[in-house]
Amino acid sequence: MERNTILAIILSLFVLFSYQAIFVAPKQAELSKIPQTTTAQSLNANNNSSLAVSPNIDTQTTSAIIKTEDYKVSTKEAVFSYTNMGGSLHKIDFLGNKPFPIADVLSVGGFENAQYVGQKAETSMVSLIYRDKNWQITKTFEVKDINLINARIEIKNLSEISILNNFSFTAFEIDQSRMENSQNSRENALFEYSVYSNNKIYRKGSAYKFNDKNYKNESARITWVGFRDHYHAMVIKPEFETKSYEIKADSDKQLNLSIKPQDKNLAPGESMAYNFDIYVGPQNPWLMKTYGQGFEKIVAFSNFPIIEWIGQAIYHTIPFFHRIFRSWGIAIILVSILIYGITYPLTLQSMMSMRKMQEVQPKIKALQERFKNDPQKLNAEMVEIYRREKINPLGGCLPFIIQMPFFMALYQILWRAQYFQGQGFLWIKDLTQPDQLMILPFSLPIISNELNILPILTGCIMFVQQKISSKNMIVTDEQQAMQQKMMMYILPVMMTCMFYTFASSWAIYFLVFYILSTAAQWRIAQMAGKK
């Protein structure tokens, strides 16, 4: 491969990683009463200030503080943990996966630390109730199927006067303190929260470190709010008309996203119910679409429309190949060949343009010596050579710039597509992990104790490509020859080290890419030899 081609790819990778780094409650009544309960049907809550017995409720006076209790509901894919402290869904564990950094799902603003009394009525349902002299808050969470939870919050006015119900609900809190033992910079870059409102989606990627710049408060009719990590997502859809939403960093590791319903004046004894549908599961747009709630729109690959369009096309093409060949590895290879075929005319044009630029280098060098004291004349003569030889000076790099949207879209898909998780190919056990042919009995710098063959094969193919490129290159001076020789050895090693710990799906793509690029380089050499 020509030196400019290699530099273009390195620049593309730099732009891509930079892109990843950039892109991907009002106060309530004072809690002063602490009623205690003795039956599952008569559920009250307390705080640490005093004890009060609510009327018409069978209670037992005690000075003990209610202990923190968890109520767990399990499915085939996850464990949902509800807490009596704030009465929220405070923990989600996807089986066999890293911690999901979400807490305080559907806590009520101003009552986040209130002590509810809970009851697990069925294997799939949890009820939580808080009560003081002004309000009774009743929450019900019911797992309807493996990936859908129905939630209901009922707020009742217990006072003797009408009160304006202007509560807000914490949709969720992102809590990165839960990720301390499993933090990974590449994984963190995939964390993203989003708000679908007013027929548009606001997304914020790399959601793992927060500050005041994250603050956002907008009036909006919310369709849903959501969060996703590498493979899973949670999407909360309010089934009522909303007034606004607020995004606020509580600390550098915690961010709160709350939604506010329309205000309503509640008469004494009157209640208001708020219903939510919550999707919790894999980022599988086909599964999400079956609920008819627009959950699948959370699965996206870029904020740039052209990259997103290409990404969605590739994302849906890979399963098409999988349905035919029953292998995700073969599907990746076929998509890699397809994309290379689509962009091949641009690749060939780039290589031919760089070849022509090399052929006129002796003439350019002669002009530089001849007009070294006359820059204007030098530029005019160079333009004339380019015109006569039909050379576009940007012809070598422009095709690579045009190919960047394909490259960036495919990078996102191979990195985060959920359908690759746990899928094997040949000796590869999981396409989302390095191919790991074997574990060495010792550790080495960079590669540790894992022997990953695909990056090594890619480096070898790249070395062969460099050999072909060097034979096809017109060298005008010794310095250029030395640079070409250095790149022949340094670049393959550098690329091998760069991709050594990448997912094997990504390594398969690059191996196919370099095999096809080497074939194209060989063809250019053959065409040049016939002239």
N, C-alpha and C positions, 0 to 999 in steps of 0.2 A: 504494500500500500504506500502511496506517496506520503511524504512528510506532512504536507498540508492537509491531507485526508485524516491522518492520525491526529493532528492538532485540532482539526474540526471536531472529531469524535470526543477528544478530551474536553474541549470547550463545551460541547453539548452536554457532557456528563456534569461539568461544573455548573452550567446553567440549570440543569435538572435538579441537582442537589440543593442549589440555592433557592430554586422555586419551591422545593419541599420545605425548606426552612422558613420561607416567608408566608408560602400557601399550603402545607394543605391547613319594704313592707310596713305598711303603715302600723302605727302603734295601736294595740288592742287593750282591752280591759285588763286591769291588774289582776294577776293570779294570786288570790289571797285566801281561798278556801280549800280545804283538803277533805272532801268526803271520802269515806271508805266503803267498800262493797263486801257483801257476804254471799251473794248469789250471782250466777252467770247472767240472770235476767236483769239484775239491778246493778249496773256498772257505772261507777263514778271514778273521779280522779282527784289527786291532791297536788299541792306543792309544799315547799318547806316552811311556809310562813305561819299558818294556823290551821285549826281543825274546825270544820263546820258540818252539821248534819242537814242534808237537803230534805225538804218536806216530802212526805208520801213515799219515802224510800227507806227500806229496812236497812239500817246501817249499824255498824259496831264501832264504837268510839275507841280509837287507839292513837298513840303518839308515834307509832312506827312509821318510817318513811318507806314508801313503796319501792321495792327493788326493781332494777332493770330486768326486763324479761323479753325474751325473743320467742316469736311464734313462726315456725318454719313450715313452708309448703314446698314439696319436691315434685319435679316432673322428670321425664327421661333426660332432659337436657340441662336443667338448672335447679338451684335451690334458692328460694326467695325467703328472706328473713325480715320479719316485721318486728318493730320494737314498741314497747309501751312508752318510751321516752320520745315524745313528739308525735307518736302514733303514725309512723311512716314506714314505708318499705325502705329499709336502711342498708340492705346488702343484697347483691345478686352474685351468685357464683355459678358460672357456666362450667359444667363438669368437664374435667380434663383440660381446662384452659387457665390462662393467667387471670389474676383478679380483675374484676370489672370495676373501674374507679367511680362508681355512682353511689350516692347516699341521699337520705332525706327526700325520697320520692313522695310527693304530695303531702308535705307537712304544711300546716296552716300558718301564715305569717303572724308573728306575735305569740304563737303557741308552740314554737319549735322545741322548747324545753319542758313543755307541760307534760305531766305524768298521766297517761291514759291507762285505762283498764282494758285488757284484751281478752278475747275469747276465740279459740279456734273451733268454730261451730262444726265444720266438716273437714275432710282431708284437703279440700281445695279452697276453703273460705276462712278469712280472719276478720273479726270485728273488733274495733277499738273505739272506746267512748271516753270523752272528757266532759266534765261538768263543773261549773261554778255558779255564782248567783245570777250571772247575766246570760251565759251561753251554755248550750249543750252541743257538742260536736261529735257526730257519729260517723265513723269511717268503716266502709266495708270493701275488702279486696277479695275478688273471686277469680280463680284461675279457670278460664272457660275452656282452653285447650293448651297444648304444650307451649304455645308462643303468645297467647293473648290473655290479658288480665282486664277484667272489668272492675273499675273503682267507682265508689260513690261516697261523696262527702255531704252530709246533711247538717246544716247549721240552724239551731232553734233559739229563738229569743225567749229567755226565761224571766226577763225583768217585767216590771209592771208598766213600762213606757215603751213607745216605739223607738227603735234604734236603727241607725243607718248601717246596713251590712256592707262594709267596704273592705272585706278581707282580701288578701292575696294568697296565692298558693305557690309554694316552692315546687316547681315541676321536678327539679332534681338539683343536686349539688355534685359537681365534679370534685372528688377528693383524691388528689394525687399522693397524699401521705400513705395511702394503702398500697402504693406501688413501689415503695422503697426497695424491697427485696427482689424486684423483678424488672427494674427500670432498664430500658434499652432505648438509645436515642432514635434508632430507626423505627421502633415500635411507637414511641411517643409522638413522632411526627404524623402518625396516622390517626391520633385522637382528634375528633372533630365534633363540635356542637353546632346545631343549626336550628333555625326558626323559619317555618313556612307560614307566611302571613301575607295578606293582601296580594295573593297570587304570585309571590316571588319568594325565593329561598335565600336567607342570609346564612352563610357558612363561615366558620372560623376553624381552620386547621391548626395543627401543632398545639392542641389545647392541653398543655401540661405545665405551663408556667404562666402565672397571671399577675396583673398589676392594674392600676387605675385606667390604663388605656383600653381595657376590655369593657369598660362601662358603656352600657347602652340602655336607653329607656325610650320606647316608642309606642305611640298609640297604634293599635293594630287589631284586626280581626284574625285571630290565629287559627290556622288549620291544624298544625301540630308543631311540637318542639321535639328535638331528638339529640341523641349522642351516639357515636359509634367509635369503636376501636379498630383493631386489625380485622377481625372477622365478624363481630357481633354488633348489634344495634339495639337501642331502646328508643321507641317513638311514642310520645304521649299526645293523644288527640282529645281535646276538651269538647264535650258534646253540649256546649252552651256558648253564648255570644260573649266574647272577651272585649275588654276595654284597652288593655295595653300589656306589654311585657317589659321586664327589666333584667339586665345581665350585670352582675356586680361581683368583683373579686373580693372575697372575704380575707384572703391571704395569698401568698405567692403560690400556694398549692391547692387552694380551694376557690371554686367559682360557683356562684349561685344563679340559677335561672328561674325567675318567678313569673307567673302570669296573673293578671288581675281581671276578674269578671266585671260585668256591669254592676254599678252600685244598686242596691235595693233596700228600701225602707221596710223593716220587719216589725209588724205589730206585736204586742204581747202574745206569746204562745204560738206565733207564726214561725214556720220553718222554710228553708230554701235548700234544695238538693242540687248538687253538681255532679255530673257523671263524666267519666273518662274511659277511653279505650287505650290500653297500653300494649304495644307490641314489644316483646322481649325475645330476641332470638338471632339466628344467623342473618347476615346481610345477603339474603337470597331474594332478589326482586320478584321471581316467579311465585315464591311462597307469599311474600308480602302483598302481592297484587290480589291474591285470592280473598283478602279481607275487604277489598273495595274501599279503603280509607286513604289511599294515596301514600301508604307507608313506604312503598318502593322508591319514592322520589328521594329518599335519603341516600340511596346508593348513587354516588357520582364520583367523577374522576378529575374534574378540573372546573375552575370558575371561568375559564376561557371557552366560549361556545364551540369553536372549531375543534379543540382538543377533547371537549366533552362529547361532541358528536362522533368523532373518530373512536373515542374510548368505548362508547356505548355499542357502536357497530362491532368492534373487536370482541367486547365482552359477551355479546350474544352469538358471535360466530364460533367461538371456542366450544361451547356446549353442542353446537350443531355438528362439528367434527367428532366430538366425543360420542354422540348418539350413533354415528356411523361406524366408528372404529373401536368404540368401547375402551379407549385409553386416553387419559388426560395428557400423557407425555406425547403421544402421536399428535393429538390435537394442537399442542403448543408448537411442535415441529411444522405442521401443516400451515398454521397461521403465520409462523415466522417466514415460511417460503412464500406464502401469499402476499404478505406485506413487502417482502423484498422484491417480489415480482412486480407489484404495483409501483414501487419506487425505483425499479431497475433502470428505466429510461433516464431518470434524473441522475442516478449513480454513474451510468455509462457516459452521460454528457459531462459530468464533473471530471471523470477520469480522462476523457478525451481532451477536455479543455486544459487540464493540468499538463497533459502530454505535449500539447501544442505550445504551452507556455515554456516548457523545458526546451523545446526545439529552437525557439527564438532567443533563448538566453545568451548564446554567444554573440548574436547581433546586438542585444540590449547592452551586454557588457562592453562591446566595442563602442557603442554610442556613448556610454557613460565615460569612457576614456577620452573620446573625441570632444565631447561638449561638457567636460567637467566644470568649466568656468562659465557656461551659458545654460542655466537651468531651463529657461523658456524654450530655447531651441531643442534641448534634450527632450522635454515633454512633448513638443510638437512632433519630433521624429519617432518617439515611442508610440504616440497615437497613430501615426501613419503606418508603422509596422503592424500594430494590432488590427488596423482597418484592412490592410493588404492581405494579411494572413487569416482574416476573419476570426479573430480571437477576442473573447470577452474577458477582460481582466477579473471580473467577478464570477466568471463561469465555473471556477473550481469550488467556491464556497457557497454560492447561492443555492444550488440544488440541495446541499446539506441543510441549509436553513429551512427550505421548503419541507424537507423530510422530518424536521424536528417535532411537529405535532404528532406524527405517527409514533415516533420514538418515545415521546413523553407519555402518550396515552397507553402504549403497550407496557411501559415501565410501571405505571400505576396499577394496571390490571394484573400483571404477573406478580406484583408485590402484595396486593391486598385482596385478590379475588377469593372469596370464601370457598368456592367449589374445588379449589386445589387442596384445601386443608385435609391432611390425613391420607391423601391419595398417593400411591406409589407408581413407579415406572422403572422397569429393569431392576437394578440393584437399589434404586432410590426408594426409601421407605415413606418419605413425606416430601412432596414437591414444594412445600412452603419452607423447608429447611435445607441446609447444605446437603449435597448428595451422600457424603460420608460413606465411602466404600469400606473403610475399616477404622478401628481405633488403635492408634499406635501405643506401644508400651512406654513411650517417652514423649516429652513435649519439645516442640521446636518454636523458635520465634515466629510470629505471625500466624502460622498454621496450627499452633497448639499441638494437640495429640490426635487431630482428625485428619484423615487422608481423603481429601475431596478431589476426585478425578476430573470433573468437568472443567473447573477453572484451569487446571494444568493442561488439559487437552486444548482449551481455547488459546492458552499461551503458546503452545507448540504450533498450532495452525497459524497464529499471528506471525510467528518467526518465519514459517515457510512463506507467508505472504510478503514479508519484508525482503526475503531473499529474491523473490520474483520481481518485486518493485525495484530493488537496487540494480538488477540486471537491465531493467527497462528504463532506468533513469539516466538522463544526460547530465553528466557531472562537468561543471565548468571550472572548478578550482579544487585544490586539495582540502580546503576547509569544509567545503560542501560534502566532499567524499568522506571526511572524518565524521561529520555530523550524521550522515546517513548510516555509517557503520555503527555509531554509538546507539542510534535509535533502533537498529536491528536487534540489539541485545537488551537494551534498557526497557523499551516499550512492552515487549511480551512479559517480562518479569513484573513490571509495574502493573499491568492489567491483570495478571494472575493474582497478585497480592490484593488488588483492589476488590476483586469479585470472589475472593476465596471463601468468605463467610456469607455470601449472598444466597438467597433461596435457589434451589436447584432449577425451578421453573425459569428463573432469570438466566441462570447459567446455560440452560438448554438453548434459549433464544440466542444468546451471544455466540455459542458454539456454532449454531446453524448460520448465523449472520456472517461469521468470519470464514466459514467454509465457502459460502456463496460469494463473498467478497474476494476470496483468494481465486476462485474460478473466474470471476470477472476480471481480476488483475491479470491472470494468465491469458485470457482472451485478448486483452489490450496488448499484451506483449506479443502475441501471435500476429495480431493485425499490424503492429508496428514493424515486425520482422518481414512482412510481405511487401512493405513499401520499398 
